[in-house]
């Protein structure tokens, strides 16, 4: 920042929002509908000394703005907002509190907790009704005026088609904190995200897309810090435009952009998990760090008739008011910024049902969804919703608008229960393997809309799912009360008494069989598979199913474990299955199948069978004790999007002579099962057996597949064949 500071601001412009340097100075613009005055506060280079307060001289359409001549890149700033402190009417202005610009592009550091961060006097008998007059600036990070230029070269989105997408959910920090081959300051950073060994790991697996837990700047929860813990997951947003400072190993924003470019060069997409349903300011007893102090009544949904309190559909104390045009603009500007400035490829929306709420509840035609779907930038990236929240009518799986994919927790739950051997889940398992058409086949949506997963960051890892019958969250300091008790898990010891690690070979075999079957189910089902980082080698969290506050080795990925011999079978299996997904279009069809079409004579596009090779009767579907299932799928090759020139006599893409048929045989029972293969007879090849994950192509090809196939207990098998096409003149 220049040493010569102007004693007043020029009028400037009300757009764009935020602080923007033009080479001659900086234009500042911030929204507040109810403030009576807003001051720009400038700070020394280390952020410790407030140098001057300059009132923003103009307010146009509720945007306060001013221009600071000669201001330089690196200028540190914040705001103070004047207006009524009247919580009963939704107003919480307090000029003693330094406020972060909602459009800040970079932060000078973290929040340092102090009672001064609260807009009200903490010890007052009137709770939040008495304003606090202490200055919060010494404890607040400052926004930094930044240069957003970057040489992207020929970077372009990988644009992986949805049917080919395989998502790898990971925590940016946890990916590399235990990488002792990296410099200490780079561990847990964007710089480590694009380190060649990690990218090579994704490419070898066959992953196309990495989905990162929140990377927006976050506020560490005071109660966790007092326990010696930290908010690891990061669902506590402090800034929607600035990366978390702790994730910048070099301290430079370019680090994020380099990571994106290198991942793109390897063909890997990047999706960000984003939290636009609530902010870090909590309920009426939370701190005042940004939005609350700038215009509480506009930014948040308040209880009608009791504006002191917040609507809490999120369970996190507050709910952003996306019905307000300026709040909606902030969210869309943030999303567009990450696409245009950082080249991210999509977003996963935390508590997505909240984003679709209007005055009467969830609405697939809400202002947010409508604005997103017509946006020329955002409508072209991948959009994923977590389709629930804690408010009334919050569970909205399958009800989001076309263009969205959705986390399918029904796939997770029934897969766990089916392979645990619970009774009565065969019928639903059948529906989930077919991309949950009962939920998603509407409004011309496609099978990729179902994001299938067995595990995610929230809950057990895959290894723990088959090693623990109950949660073990004592390390969280909440007496094991936190986290769900309904995990559909088992420790697979004969009497259920062996929780966690064991040397018993029989127990270990059962656990590995079930884990392999679960992973195979995920990767062979129609829909979009999502793996959780570390599941491919058996990462454990010691039975903790709510490790949100475990920023330590319990949550971090141990890459030495990934190199151990015992971790290789699962990794080899994942690579093999993802290679099969790429090869077998019958597994990843871009249309829902209902058994009404016949790509080959006598072979419907989808069909179900019992072990006797016949379709189940209604009574057999309803039998709660049957643990087996056969799924046959058939599909002609997909038609090319454009004409393809071929040599004379050469079959063209989409030639009906190449109808592909797959047969998936599942056995969740405790004994081996023999399946009679359904008619018509086909030249079946054995491609995969989850009970033999390391078997080579040669070993599998040597197995005889005639009219029957044995499937080991707690296992599944995949067969494939080519079938003749119907005559060209067939109806």
N, C-alpha and C positions, 0 to 999 in steps of 0.2 A: 504494500500500500504506500502511496506517495506520502512524504513527510508533510507536505502542505495540504491541509484539509480545509475544504470550503466551509464557510460558516453557515451556509444555507444550501438547500437543494433547488435545482431548476425543476420546472413542472414535470418534465419527462413524459412518458406514455403509459397508459394502463395495460399495455400488452408488450411482450408476453409476460405472464406472471413469473415471479422469481427475480433473480439478479442476473443481468446480462451485460457483459462487457463488449463494447464496440470499438475498442482501440483508443478512444478519447475519454472514456469514462464508463460508468455503470448505471444502468437503469434499474430501479427497484420498483416492484409492483406486488401488492399483497391484498387479498380479499378480506373485507369485514363489512357486513351490512349494518352492524349495530354499534361500532366504535365511534366515539366522538373525536378521537385524535389518535394517530399512530406515529411513534417516533422510531427512526432508524438509529441504531446504536452501533458505533464503529469501535473496534478494539485493536490493541497493539498486536504485533505479529505473533506473540506467544499466547494471545487471548486472555491475558490476566488483567489488563488495564483497560477500562472503558475510556476512550479518548474524547468522544463527543456524542451528543444526542441531537439529531436533526429531525424536526417534524416533517413528515411527508406532506408536501404542500398542496397536493390535489387529490380529489376523490371523484372518480368518474364511474358511474354505474356500479357503485359499491366497491370499486377497486381503488385502493390508495396507492399513489405513485409519486416518484421523484427521481431526478437524475443527478448523480454526483460527478461533476467534471474532474478529470485527472485521476480518478480512482483506478487502481491497478488490479491485475489478476492477483489472487491471493488475499485480497481484502477480507477481513473477518467481520462479521456483522450479526445482529439480531434485532428483534423488534420489542417495543413496549407498547401496549394498547391501553388507551384510556376509555372509560365508559362506566356504566353503572355496575356496582357489585350487588346484584340482586338475584341470588340463586333461586328464589321462589318463582321468578319469572324467566329463569333460564340464563341469566347474565352473570358472568364471573370475571369481569374485567378487573385487572390489578396491575397497574403500571410498575409495581415493584418487582414483577416477575419478567425476566428476560425470556422472550419467546423465539423458538426456532421457526425459521421460514418454512412453511409446508412444502415449498418448491426448492429447498436447499439441495444443491447438487453434491456437496461434500461436507462432512463435518470435521471439526478440528480435533475431535476426540470423543470419549464417552461422557455420560452424565456422572457426576460425583454426588452421591446421595447426601442430602442435608434436609433438615426440616424446612429450610427456606424455599425448597422446591414446591411446597404446597401453597395454594392461593389463600388458604384459610389458616387460622391459628390452631395448631394441632391440639394444644392443651385446653382449648376453650370449652366451656360447658355448653356452648351453643353449636358445637360441632363445626360444620362447614359454613356457618352463617356469619362468622367474624373474620374479616379479611386480615391477612398477615402482611406486615409492612417491611419485612426483611428483603434485602436484594438477593435474588437468586443467581445473578450473573456469574459469581465466582464458581458456581457448581455446574453451570450449563456449558455444553459444547456450543461453539459458534459455527455459523454457516460460512462457507468459503466460496468466494467468487472464482470460478474455474474456467479454464480454456477447454472446450469440448472437442477441439479438432483432433483428428487422428487419421493416419494414412492407412486406409483399409485395403488398398491395392485391389486385387481381383476377388476379394471375399464375397461370397454369395451364400444364401441359405442352402443347406443340403436338400431341403424340400423333400424329405423322405415321405413317400405316400403313406397315408394312414394304414392301409392294410399291411404294409411292410414294417410298421413301427414297433420297436421293442424298447420299453422304457426301463431305465435303471435309476431308481430313487436313491439319492445319496445326500449326505450332509457335507457341505464344502469343507468345513473345519475337520470333521471326523475322518475324511478321506486320507489326510496326510499327516496328522499329528504324530503318528508313530513311524513315519518314514525317516529313519535315521540316515538315509542317504541324501537328504535335503538339508540345506542350511537352516538352522533353527528359526530364523526370522521368516523363512518362506513356508514353514509347515503351517497348515491350516489356512492357507491363503489362495487367492486366485492364481498366483504364480504356480503353485503346486498342482492346481487343477489341470493345467495344460502340460504338465511334465510328461515326457514321452513314455516312460514305463506305464503310467496310468492309462494314457490314451491307448497304448498297445493292448492293455488288458481288456478294455472295452471292445476294441476291434476284434481281438481273438475270440471273445465270447460271442460276438454277433449282435451286440447292443447297437441301436441306432440313435438313441436319444437319452440324454442324462437329465433327470429332473432334480433340481437342487432345492433343498429346504430353504426357508427364507434367507436371502442375502441382503435385504434392505436393512438399514441401520436400526438397531433395537435398543430398548431400555432394559437393562438388567433389573430384575425384580429385587426390591429392597429386602423382602423377607427371605429370599433365597441367599443373597449375599450374607445376611446375618447368620445363616446356617452353614456358611462355608460352601454353598452350592452356587450354580449359575443357570440362567435360562439358556440351555443348550440348543433347543430346537429353534428358538427365535421367533415365535408367533406373538411378538409384542412390539409392534412397529413404532419407531421413533421418527422415521423419515421415509417417504415413498419414492424419493428420487435419488437418495444417497446410498451407496453401498455401506455395509457395516465396516467401520474403520478397522476393526480387528482382523478383517479378512484381506486387508491390503498390506501384504508383506513389505512392499516397497514404499507404501504410503502414497502411491500415485494411481490415479484413476485409469491410466493407460493399461495397468496390469489386468483389469477386467477385460479390456478390449483385446489385448493380446491373447488371453485365454480363449475368448470366443473365436478369434480368427484361427487359432491352432486347432481347436476342436472341429471347426467347420472344414478345415483343410483335410482332416481325417474322415470327413463325412458324418460327424457326430453333431446332432442337434442339441440345443440347450433350452430347457424349459425351466422357468422360475416358479416356485411355490410362493404365492403372494397373498397378503392378508389385508384386504380392503373392507373387511366386515367390522373391525373395531380398531382402536388405537391403544397405545401404551398408557393412556391417561386414566383408564379405569373408570370407576363410578364417581359419585360426588365426593368421595373421600380420597380420591387419587391426586397425583401431582398435577401442576399446571406447567406444561413445557412447550406447548405450541397451540393446537387447535382450540383448546378450551379457553385459553386467554385471548385469542384473536376474535372468536365469535362462537361461543359455546352453543347458543341457540340455533345457529345455522348448521354447524358441523355435525351435531349429534341428534339422534332421535330421543326426544324427551317425553316423559309420561304426560299425556294431555290432561290439563287441569292441575298438574303437580310437576311443573317444569324444573323443580329442584332435583328430581330423580330421573334416571336414565332408563330407557327401554333396554333390556338386556337379553336379546335373542341369542347372543353369542356365548353367554356364560362367562364373559371376560369383563363385565362391568359396564360396557357401553356398546352402542351400535352406531356406526357411521350413517348419516342421513343422506343416502344416495338419491332421495327424492328432490333434494335441493340442487338446482342446476349448477352452482359453483362447486359443490362437493362432487357431483358427478363429473364435472369438467376436470377436477383435480385427479380423480381416479383414471379417467381416460387419458389425460395428459401424461400421467405417470407411466401407464402401460405403453403409450406410443413412444415415450422417451426411451424406454428400455429396448424397444424394437429398433428405433431409428438411430439412437446414439450407441447402443451396446450390441445391436444385431442379435438379440435373443430371438428364439424361434417359437415361443409360445409361453403359456401361463397355466398353472394349476391354481384354482381359486379356493382358498381355505373357506370352509362354511359357505359354499356357494349359494345356498338357499337364502341367506341373508341378503345377498346382492340382488336377488329377485323380489324382495319384499316391497310392496306398496302399502297404502293405507289399509287395504283389506286382506293383507297376507301375501303369500308367494304368488307371483304372476309370471308365467313364461313370456308374457309380452310386457314386462316391466321396462321402465325407462332405461335402466342399465343394459339389459339384454338387447333392446332395440338399438340403442346407441352403438353398442359394440358390433352388432351384426351388420350395420350399415357403414361402419367406419372403413375407409379405403385401405388403411394400414392394418388395423387389428383384426378385421374379418378374414384376413389371409393367413394368420398364424394359427398354431394349434391352441385350442382352448379346452381346458379340462375343469370340471367342477367337482368339488366334494359336495354331493347333493343333499346336504342336511345341515341343520343348526338346532339350537335348543329351544327355539320359540314355538308357538302354536302352529301345527301343521308343517313342521320343519323338515320332515322326511319326504324328499321329492325325487327319489331315484327314478329315472326314466322320463321325468317331466320337464327337462330343460329344453330349450329351443334347438332346432336343427343347427348344426355347426359346432355344437358342444359334444365332447365326450364326457363321461361321468364315471367316477369311482364306483365300482359295483361291489358293495359289501355283501350282497347276497351270494355272489360267486365265492367270496372268501369263506363265508359262514358254512355254506352247504358243502364245499370241498373239504373243509376241516372235519365236519361231522360225518360225511360219507366215508372218508378214509379212516376215521376213528372207529367206524363200525356201528355208529348210532343207527337205530332202526328208523325206517320210513323216509329216507332221503333220496331214494333212487330216482324218483320222478323229477324232483327239482334239480338234481345233478344233471339229468338229461337236458333240461332247459338251459342251464348255465353253460354247458359245453357248446351249445348252439348259439352263443352270443346273446343269450337272454332276449330272444325275440319277443317274448311276452311283455317285456319292459320297454324295448327300444324300437320295435318294428312299427313305427308310426311316423307320419309327416315326412316320409321318404328318407328317414335316417338310415344309416348303414351299420353293419356289425361292429365296425371299429369304435362306435360310440360307447361300447361296454369296455371300460378299463378293468380288466381282470387282475386280481391280485390275491395272493395267499397271505402275505405279510406286508406291513408298511412300517414307517418309522414309529408309528403309534401302535404298540402291542408287542407280542413276542416276536423274536427272530424265528426263522424256520427251524434252526437247531433247538431252540428252547421250546418251540411248539410241540416237539416230539420228545422232550426231556423233562418237562415240568407239568404236573397236573394243576398246580395253582401258582399264582403270582408270588413273587418274592421281592417286594419293593421297599424293604426296610431301609435301604441306603438313601431313600428320598426324604427320610425324616418325618413321615406322616403315619407312623405305626402301621404301615402296610394297608392303610385305608384307601389310598389313591389307586387309580387304574381299575379297569374293569375286572370283575370276577368271572365273566362269561367268556372264556377263551377257546372253548372246544378243543382243548389240548389234552395230552396224556403223556405220562412218563414211560409207558410201555414196559414196566416191570411186571412180573406175574401177579403180584398182589398189590401193586400200586404204591409200594413203600419207598422205592428208590427215586428220589428227586435229584435231578442234575447229574453231574459226572459219575461215571461208573466204569469198572473194568470188566463187567460181566459180558462175555461175548454174545450170549443169546439176546440180552437187552439191546446191546449195540446194533446187532443185526436187525432187530425189529425196528429200532429207531431209524436206521439208515433206509430200510425198505419203505417206511411210511414217508419219510422226507423226500425220497426219490419219487415216490408216487405223486406226492403233492406238487413238486416242482414240474413233473411231467404233465400233470393235469393242466397246470397253468400255461405251459408252453405249447401244448397241443390243442387247446381249446380255441374256438373261433372267438374273435374279439382282439383287443389290444392288450398284450401281457405287460405287467409291470413287476420287475424284480426289485427286491430291497438289497442295497449294497452289502456284500458280505455273506448273503445267504448262499452264494455259489460255492463257498468253502466252509460253511458251517459256523459262522460267527455266532457267539453267544453273548447275552447280557446277564448271565447268571440268574435267569428267571425274572428279571425286571421287565414288566410290560408297560412301564410308563417312565422311560428314562429321559424325560424332558429336561431334567435338571442335572443330568450326569455328564458334565463336560470334562470327561476324564477317560481313562482306559476302558471303563465299562462300555462306553459308547463308541470310542474310536476304533477304526479298522486296523487290525493287526496283520500287516502284509507278510510277516514271517510265518504266521499260521497258514496263510494262503499258499505258501510254498511247501508246506509239510506234505509227506506222502499221503496221509489220510485225507487231505483236502482235495486231492486230485480227482477222485471219481466223480464228485458232483460237478466240478468245473468242466470236466470232459463231457459229462452228460448234457450240461447246458449248451456247450458249443455244438454238440451233435444235434440236439433238438432244434436249436435256432437255425442250423443249416438245413434241417428238414423243413422248417417253416418256410424258408426261402425257396425250397425246391418244390414243395407240394402245395399248389394253389388250392387244392381241395380243402386244406386245413385253414386257409386264410381268406376264403371267398369273400368278395365284396358285396354279396347279396345275402339276405336272410333266406334260409332254406326251410320249406314247410312240407316237403314230401309230395308236392303237387306237380313237380316237373321230373322228367326222366331223361337225363343227359345220355344214357345208354339204354338199350333194350332191357326191360325188366329191372332196371336199377334206378330208383328214385334219387333225387338230389340229397335226401337225408332219410335215414331209416334206423330204427332201433330193434334190437334182437336180444333174446334170452340165450342161455348157454346151449339150448337145443336148436339154435339157428332159426327160430320162429319169432315173429313179432310178439311182444308180451300182450296178453289179454288185459282188459281193465282190472280183473281180479289180481293178476300177477303184478301189474303196476302198483297196485295198492298194498301188496304183501310187504309188511314192514321188515321181514326177516331176510329178504333177498339182498345179497351184497355184490351181485355181479351185474354187468351191463355191457352191451356191445353197441357201438355207434358206427354206422357206415355212411360215408359222405362221397358224393360223386360230383365232378365238375369238369366241363370242357375248359380248355385253356382260355384265359382272358383275352378279349379282343384288343388289339393295339389301339392306342388313342389316335394314331395317324396311319395312313397307308404305308406299308413296308414293301419295298421292291425286292423280289426274289428271282432266282434263276429259273428258267423253264423247267417244269416238272418238280420243282422243290415245293414241299408243303408250306403253305403260308401260315403265319401265326394265327391261332384260333382254328386250325384245321380240326374238324370234328372227329378225325381218326384217332385223336389222342385224348380221349376221355380218361380222366384220372379218378381212381377210386381208392379211398383209404378205409381201413377198418380198425377201430380203436376198441380194445378189449380191456375192461376194468374188473379187477377182483379185489374187493376190500375185505374179503373174508380171511379167516385164520388158516385156511387150508387151500392147497392148490385147486384150481378149477379147470375143467376141460370144456372148451367152447367148440360146438359144431358150427362150422362156417356157413353162412347163409347162402341160399341159392340166388342167382345162378352161380355156378362154379366159375372161379376166375383163377388165373395163374398168380397166386399171392406170393409176395416176397416179404420176409420178416425184416423190418427196418429198425425196430427198436424194442428193447425189453428193459423196463426199469429195474428189474431184479438183477440185471447184468449191465450196469451203466458203462462199464469199460470195454464191453465186447466190441471187437472190431467189425467192420463191414464183412470181412471174410468169415469170421466166426458166425455172424448172424446169417449170412447167406448159406452157410453149410447146414443150417437147421432145416429140417423137412417141414414144409407147410402144405399139407394135403387137404383133407376135409375137416381136420380138427387142429386146435392149437391149445396147448397147456399154458395157463397163466399162473405164475407163482402167487402165493398168498401176499396180500398187501402190495400188489404190483399191477402194472398195465403193460400192454403190448400194442405195437402199431404195425399193421400190415398194409401193403399197398399193391395195386395192380393196375394194368391198363385194360380198358373195356372197349368193345366195338361201339361205334357211334350208330345212332338210328339212321335209316335211309334218308337221303337228302329230301325226298318228297314226302317224308312222314309228316303227319299233322303235328 
